[in-house]
Amino acid sequence: MARPGFRSQLDILTDRALAVHAGAPGALLALLVQAPAIGAFIGLAWRSAEPTPAVHFVMTIAALWMGCMNSCTAIVQERAVFDRERMFELDIRAYLLSKMSVLTALAALQALLLLVSAGNLMHLPSSWVSRALYFIALTATGTAASALGLAVSAFSRSPQGAVVAVPILLIPQVVFSRLLLQEAVERTVPKAIHRLTLTKWCYDALETARNDIEWTDQGAAVLFLGLWTAVLLSVAAAKLRWDDA
């Protein structure tokens, strides 16, 4: 019997990924509740205020955290199933893309819930264009963070190890940020690391989404986050192929 093609595998695996989430409503609810909860904390901290650089930084870290936690156990917890299906020519590209399609939808929903929750307590930009740019930046960041989580999951030997690795990987995203380092971020090494972080690009996109929108910065942020998503998925795919050898 000929194996299903890439598109058929992608459709089947996406349906299965959706079924897995639907079959664990408690876990899905926990993933969804954290977004409005974080948004409420942000709104309470800056109640009735306009967004500040600190608000944008916290939103950025929230998107990174949620994206990584959504996906960091996605592969390792079903590694036995993956290995068995690889014996029957499972397409790694279809496998990873099926997960990313669901994770991207989840990141978009979390971004929306976070913004709605925060916006009920503080004054987000009134322009729908600015709000749409907020949503796009947070969704793109959550998607890139989900790809990072999948890479972590591909390298992990246990779900517990994957969860422990996430904070370790997120610490540089926080430390090497312009908001914390300020002038020191212009030093050679911090500047190089800063430019490679997901934090920089989401933060820049949020900062330039208000009032006089900097479209060049918006485009650069989305492009860079998209490139990181592709790179991290390629890393995960390479690790899974390496394990076949």
N, C-alpha and C positions, 0 to 999 in steps of 0.2 A: 504494500500500500504506500503510495506516495505521501510524503509528509505535507501538511498544510503549508501554503505559502506565507510570506511575511505578513501580508494584510490579514489573512485569515487568523493567523496566530495572534496578531495584535488585537483583533476584535474579541477573540475568545479570552485572551488574558486580561483585557480591560474589563470584560463582563465579570470575570472571576474576581478581579481586584475590587470591583464594586460590590460583589456579593460578599466578599470577606468583610468589608466595612459594614455592610448592612446586617451581616450575621453577628456583629459584635456591637450592638447599639450603645452599650455602656461606654466602651472605649471611644466610639465615634462622638458621643455626647461630651466626653471629657476633652477631646480635641477641640470641639466647637465652643465649649463654655469658656475655655481659657482666653479666647479672643475678646469677647465682650467684657470679661473680668479685667483683663489688662487695660482695655479701653476705659473702663470705669475708674480704675486706679489713676490713669493719666488725667482723665477729666476732673477727678476730685483734687488731684495735686495742683492742677492749673485751672481751677474752677473759675468760670466766667472770664478767663484770660485769653489773649491771642496766642497762637503757637509761637514758641521760642525755639532757639537752637536746641535747648535741652529736651523739649518735647519731641522734636524731630529725631533726636538721637535715641531717646527711649523707644519711640515707634520703630526705628530701624532695628534695634536690638531685639524687640519683641517679634518682629517678622523673622529675623534670623533664628531665634530660639524656637518659635513654633514650627518653622519649616524643617529644621533639623530633627526636632522631636517627632514630627509626623512620619519621618522616613527612616530613622536610624536603625530600627529593628526590622524593616520591611523585608530584607533579603535573608539576614542571618536566622530569623525565626522560622523560615520555611526552607532552609538550605537543603534539608534531606529531600524535599519535594523537587526543588530545583535540580539537584544532582540526578535524581531518577529521571526527570523529564529531559535532561540533556542527553541521556542515553538514547532517547527517541528524537534527537535532533531539534530540540527546543532552540529557537532563534533568540540569542541573547539581546539583540537589538529590540525585537518585539517585546521581550520580557521587561526590559528597562523602560521602554517608551510607554508600555501599558501602565506601569506604575507611575510614571511621570504625568501622564494624562490625568489620572485620578488625583495625584498630589497637587498638580497645578490648580485644578478645580477647588480643592480643599484650601489651598493658599489664597485663592481669590475670595472664597467665602469668609475665611478668617480675616482678611484685610477689610472686607466690607463690614463685618461685625465689629471689628475694632474701631473703625472710623465712625460708625453710627453711634456706638456706645460713648466714645470720647466726645463726639460732636453734640451729644445731648447735655453735656456738662460744661463744655468750654466753647470758645468761638473759633471754629475752624473757618478757613476762607469761605466767603459767601459765594464766590464764583464757582459755577459747576465745572468749568474748565480746570480750575485749581484742584477741586475735589477729585475730579477724574484722574488728574496727574498724581495725586496722593495715592489713589487706589492702584494705578498702574505701577508706581514705584514699589509699593508694599507687596503687590502680587508678584512682580518680577523678582524681588528680593526673597520672598517666601519660596518661590520656585527654585531659585539658585541654591537656597539653603536646603531645600529638599534633595537636590542633586548631591549636595555635600553629604547629607545624611545617608543617601544610597551608597556613596563611595565608602563612608565609614562602615556601613552595614556589610559591604562586600569584603572588607578587610577584617571584620570582627569574627571572633570565634564563638561568641555567645551574645544574647541580647543584653545582658548586664554589662558586658564590656563595651558594647556600642553606646549605651546610655552614659557610661562613665566618660567615654571619649568626647562626647559633645561639648561639655563645658570647657574641656581643655582646648578644643579647637576654637571655641568662641572667645576665649580670653584675649588672644591677639587682636581679634576684631574690635574689642572694646579698648584695649590699651593703646593700640596704634591708631588712634582717631584724632582728628584735628581738635575736637571739642575738649579732649583731655590733655593732649600734649601742647596745644596752642602753638606758640612759636617754635617749640622744639621739634614739631613735626616736619620742619624744613631741613633738619639735619639729614645727612645722606642716607643712613640706614633706616631710620624711622620713616622717611619720605618714601623710600622704595617699598617698604612693607605696607605703608598706608595706602599707596596706590593699588596694591594687589588685594586689598580687603573688599569684601562685599559692602561693609559698613560705609566706606567712603562714597560709593556711588549711590546708594539709597539715600544717605544723608544729603548729599549734594542735590539729588532730584527733589527731595522734600523742601530743602531750603530755597530752591529756585522755582518752586511751584506757586509761590504767592505773588500777588500784585504784578510786577513786571517780570513775566515768565521768561526765563532764559532757555529758549528752545534748543540751543546747541548743547547745553548741559543736560537737558532732559533726554535728548537723543543719545548722547554719549553714555549716560547712566544705563538706559535700557539696553544699548548695544553691549556694554561691558558685562552687565548681569546675564544677558543671553549667552555671551561667549563663555563666561564662567560655568553656566549651566551645561553647555556642550562639552567643555573640558572635563568637568567632574563626572559627567555620564560616561565619557570616554575612559576615564580612569577606572570607574566601576566595571565597565565592560572588559577592559584589559585584565583586571584582576580576576574576573570570572573565567575568562579564556585561559589565563595562566594556570588556574586551578585545574583545568581540563588536562593539562599536559602531564 
